[in-house]
Amino acid sequence: MTDNRNTIIAVILSGLVLIGWQYFYNIPQMEKQRAQTATQTQLANPTAQPNATPGSTTPTANSTAAGGAPTNVAPANAPIVSRDSAIAATQRVKIDTPRISGSIALKGARLDDISLTKFRDTVDPKSPAIVLFSPSGTAAPYYAEFGWVAAAGANTKIPDQNTQWQQEGSNALTPTTPVVLKYNNGDGLTFTRTISIDDRYLFSVKDDVSNIGNAPVTLYPFALISRHGTPHVEGYYILHEGLVGYLGDQGLQEYGYKKIDEAKAVNFKVTNAWLGITDKYWASALLPDTNAQLQARFSSNLTGTQRTYQTDYLQDAQTIAIGGTGTANARLFAGAKEAATVGINFPLAVGLGGYNQALGLNHFDLLIDWGWFYFITKPMFLALDWFFHLFGNFGIAILLVTVLVKIIFFPLASKSYASMAKMKAVQPQLAALKERFPDDKMKQQQEMMEIYKKEKINPIAGCLPVMLQIPVFFSLYKVLFVTIEMRHAPFFGWIKDLSAHDPTNLFNLFGLIPFDPTTIPVFGHYLALGIWPIIMGITMWFQMKLNPTPPDPTQKMIFDWMPLIFTFMLAGFPAGLVIYWAWNNTLSVLQQAYIMNRNGVKVELFDNVKSSFAKKPAEKKT
């Protein structure tokens, strides 16, 4: 009974890991490869791209005060131009900060040219900076827009995407020098826009309207973020990419691109909200005043085969009397999802309040996808971040956090290993039972349970260390996967990015053969076997050899093959995770050996290892 139970548990655990690996890694990797192939085909023939078209603001039935902000859609069959050409085609105001470079288009006064200079495409510091926003007319337009919407039926002339604004002065936008833009509609309304930026990723936009006309006007402030074309996403279940927001008492709202395509549009009437579009590491978000009444919206619009995704909000109307002035304030986050910048809402996150705390926002820390198990992932990140600032290396931080976790769980693991040591000590008694009752399995099980009861042994205690590793393993995987702090974080030697898999490969003799086995169709993903996964597999094999040999042949076979299976499964996972698992296995072997020795049980690790390579005697023929 006990042997069968242990076998079942081992099979279930192995199955869960296999299914998880297939779902979270293998399938998304294949989808990613397909997407890359499609992208290369499109780039080779850009005129055939149906979704690479410029955008224009087209008020629809929902663009009035009754429905919401303007809806930006992309006209069909428009030609594509390069990003540099689109930027050079219009007058612009330069953006120059320690973290952002780009420009503001005077035509439409859009924020549509933003690059994140602190982050690069690859680990090479000379590779191009990450591009966040791009203008209309390029292959992937992505921008933010602010302004006013007139009341339904009114003929008020207001600035739109074609309006040519004039800059007061000629300075660039920097953290110390705001930019002032003006537009006079010729009918008594003067629009003034003041744009400022901090030293990170926060734009503040103040819109003033002065009325010297012959009648009052009613206007509604709006803000929007528009993205044309469905972007490639990582496709992992544990990571949200798409439209996101924390919308007042309706809480966190997440709509992936497929989900919003099906819904078409989702409307919210809320206060104390923020909303935007998020990628894995980057995001843009509208941050209105926390007390503002908003008509917020997520939407997906289709023109031909071109999708346009938009998050926007419309605020309450302002009636501007003759000689009066109306004012609207807006904020835009456009940058990297750094935890210290976005904010961490957690008791231990001292000094990491970021924009969430500074601006009094409603759970802006959830712009980072901490997941359902945030109560584990956040402390895991905080511990890693603390050790990183202490030693300057996230790899060392992972090793030290593993030691810390071992210390925390030592009492539970100690009981488990002590039970395993006792089980090993009674192996001779269990073997004697089989000789005493060779044909009575029921009697064997009864006597075995009596021995376990007498010696106070829990037969499934050996599974406890593995079960304890699962939430820690998952939380570390989540932190490595979603936090930008881990992106391009080096360890030592050949590991230049802890969030990527080990770049070495056994099947090309670790680079001696100029060939990448992972590019082989169908099973290439299974050939990403680097040095650290091999080290991990060896440490896991040593840990298995420290345990008592299962008496059941099936169970023994499962445990014998498990290290090899895990080696191939984890080979494509982030290197930081594999390093953690290898180090954790090493500490487990030392801990288990110490506890076994303390319980008077001989540590037969090396004997078991030698027996694995010893030639088995031939069975006598009867």
Phi, psi and omega in degrees: 000313181295317179299316179297320180296316179296321178297315180299316180298316180298318179296317180298313180299315179297318179297318179298317179294317179299314179295316179299318179296317180297318186283315186273339185239303191293311180298311177300325179296319178294320177296321179297319180295318177298317181296320179296320178297317179296321180295318179297322178295318180294320180293328179290336180223071189295332182291344180269359182287116180286338186254008181258068183231151182287164183252159174214149179278118182237101178300133178243192179299333179268006183270359181271180180300332183285337187245321182151197182287168175303147178257118180272124177233167183252122177296141183286153172063025176275145181290156178259143173235162178290160181299317180297320180293319180297320180291319182288342185283347183232154174291141187216159174249127184290142171251127184218101178227171179299337185240344185232137168232155181155209183197163176249129179284126175290334174279108182090347181053038180275148167269098188225015179217095181225127172238145182259098190291341181282343185239140184241163181297323182229183179289345177290118182296347179266359178290162184299149176291155178293129177264124178260301181256145176220150185286167170298149181097346179267181182291333183218073180298139183200119188199169175240147184219145182226158177163209185228149174242133179282160178295154181302129177087350181280152180253025182294131179276113181238156181293144178227200185290345180260358183289134177265109178274159177244135179270136171275116185086191183221018184283156173279161175278116178227171178300341181249351182230102176289166179246136179243124179243147180225152175211129178251123185278358178080357180241024176099358179252128175244122181259127179238127180241124178248119182248127176231164182214147176269192183273009177238254188228021185252118173263138173244129184238121177246120179252125175242140176233120176254139186243111174242023179280198184253011179203150174296155177231148178245122183230152179242120177291142176222164172211146181211156169236127184236139179224124184259133182088144178280115183286157173288134179241161181296326176080021180265139182297327184279002182231128176267130172228131181142215182275138186211152176184156171249107194250081175055224181285357175274356171072199183289128178239123180234123178234111172292169185297321179293320182294318181285333174300320180287322182281337184070301179206143177230126184249146180223139173244104194215169165232168178055061187224161168215156184201152181184202181231131184238141168255190181298310184247343187238159180200160169229139184211140175272130183237077180291169175305140186293340180259007182283139173279124187237142160258096184264157184206140165251138181209155173228124182239144183241124173238108188067242176251009184266124176264140173234126180253140185212138166243136182206168172213153176236132180263173181299154183293150172237124176263119185257111182289165176298126183084000181261179181223138174250148183224138175225137179245139179218158177224149179226126168265128178216098182176205183275145182275062177285133184299318181291336180272311179293315181117150174235120179266089182202144185304326184273355185275064181287128179078009181241036181287330177054207179297328181305316181276317185297324182259001180064038184280164185265093177057044178293342177298341180282001169299329170274129185279085180285344175085178181296329183263043181302332181291348173255316185292322180294311176299324178299314179296317181298320178295315179298317181295321180295313179293327178297315179292339179279320186244348176076017180211122182291333177296314176297322178300320179297317179298318182288323177295324177298318177298318180298317178296319177300320180293317181298317183267010184302315180303316180292315180295324180298316178297321181295310181294326177296319178295321178294322178296317178296322180297322178293325182293332182264009180304318178300322179294321180293323178294324179294327179299321181293329177284325181287323182232066186296333184246008183239087182296324180297317179293323177300314182294320180297314180294323179298316180293328177294319177297316179299318181294318181294318182272001180057054181252133173261110187295340179255013181295334181295340179280343185299314179302322179293317180297324179293330181288333188300307179295326178292316178301313182295317182294321178293320177300316180298314181296315179297328187277320190257339185270132183290339179299332180275345181294127179060023177279121184275162170249242174232159177068233187276352180275102180262348182211108181292340181273355177250163181288161178303122186284347179283164183209126180298326189280354168240026179055044175057042174100353180291328177260123183286072184205138178255104183296336183291348179276355179295130181300153173073295187248014180299329180297335182277356184255017178271072186248099182265184183294313183294320174299324178294318177300317179300316180296321179294316179296324178292323178295318177299320180296320178297322182288343178283337183278159176299142179291123180299135180289335181278128182300321180295314179297318179299318180297318180299313181292328178293322183273342186302316179301320180293318179298313180295326179300313180288324181295317184273355183300326181269000179281165179307140182301324180300324180288320179292320177298317177302312185295319179295316180293320179296319177299318180298314179295324180294321178297314180296317181294315182293320179296320179296315182292321178296317179296322180293332179269010176076018179260133180294132177275109186254032183303305185291327175297317179293322178296314180296322181293334179293331182259353180286147180285126182287137178293144180290139180288140180287138178277138180259000000 
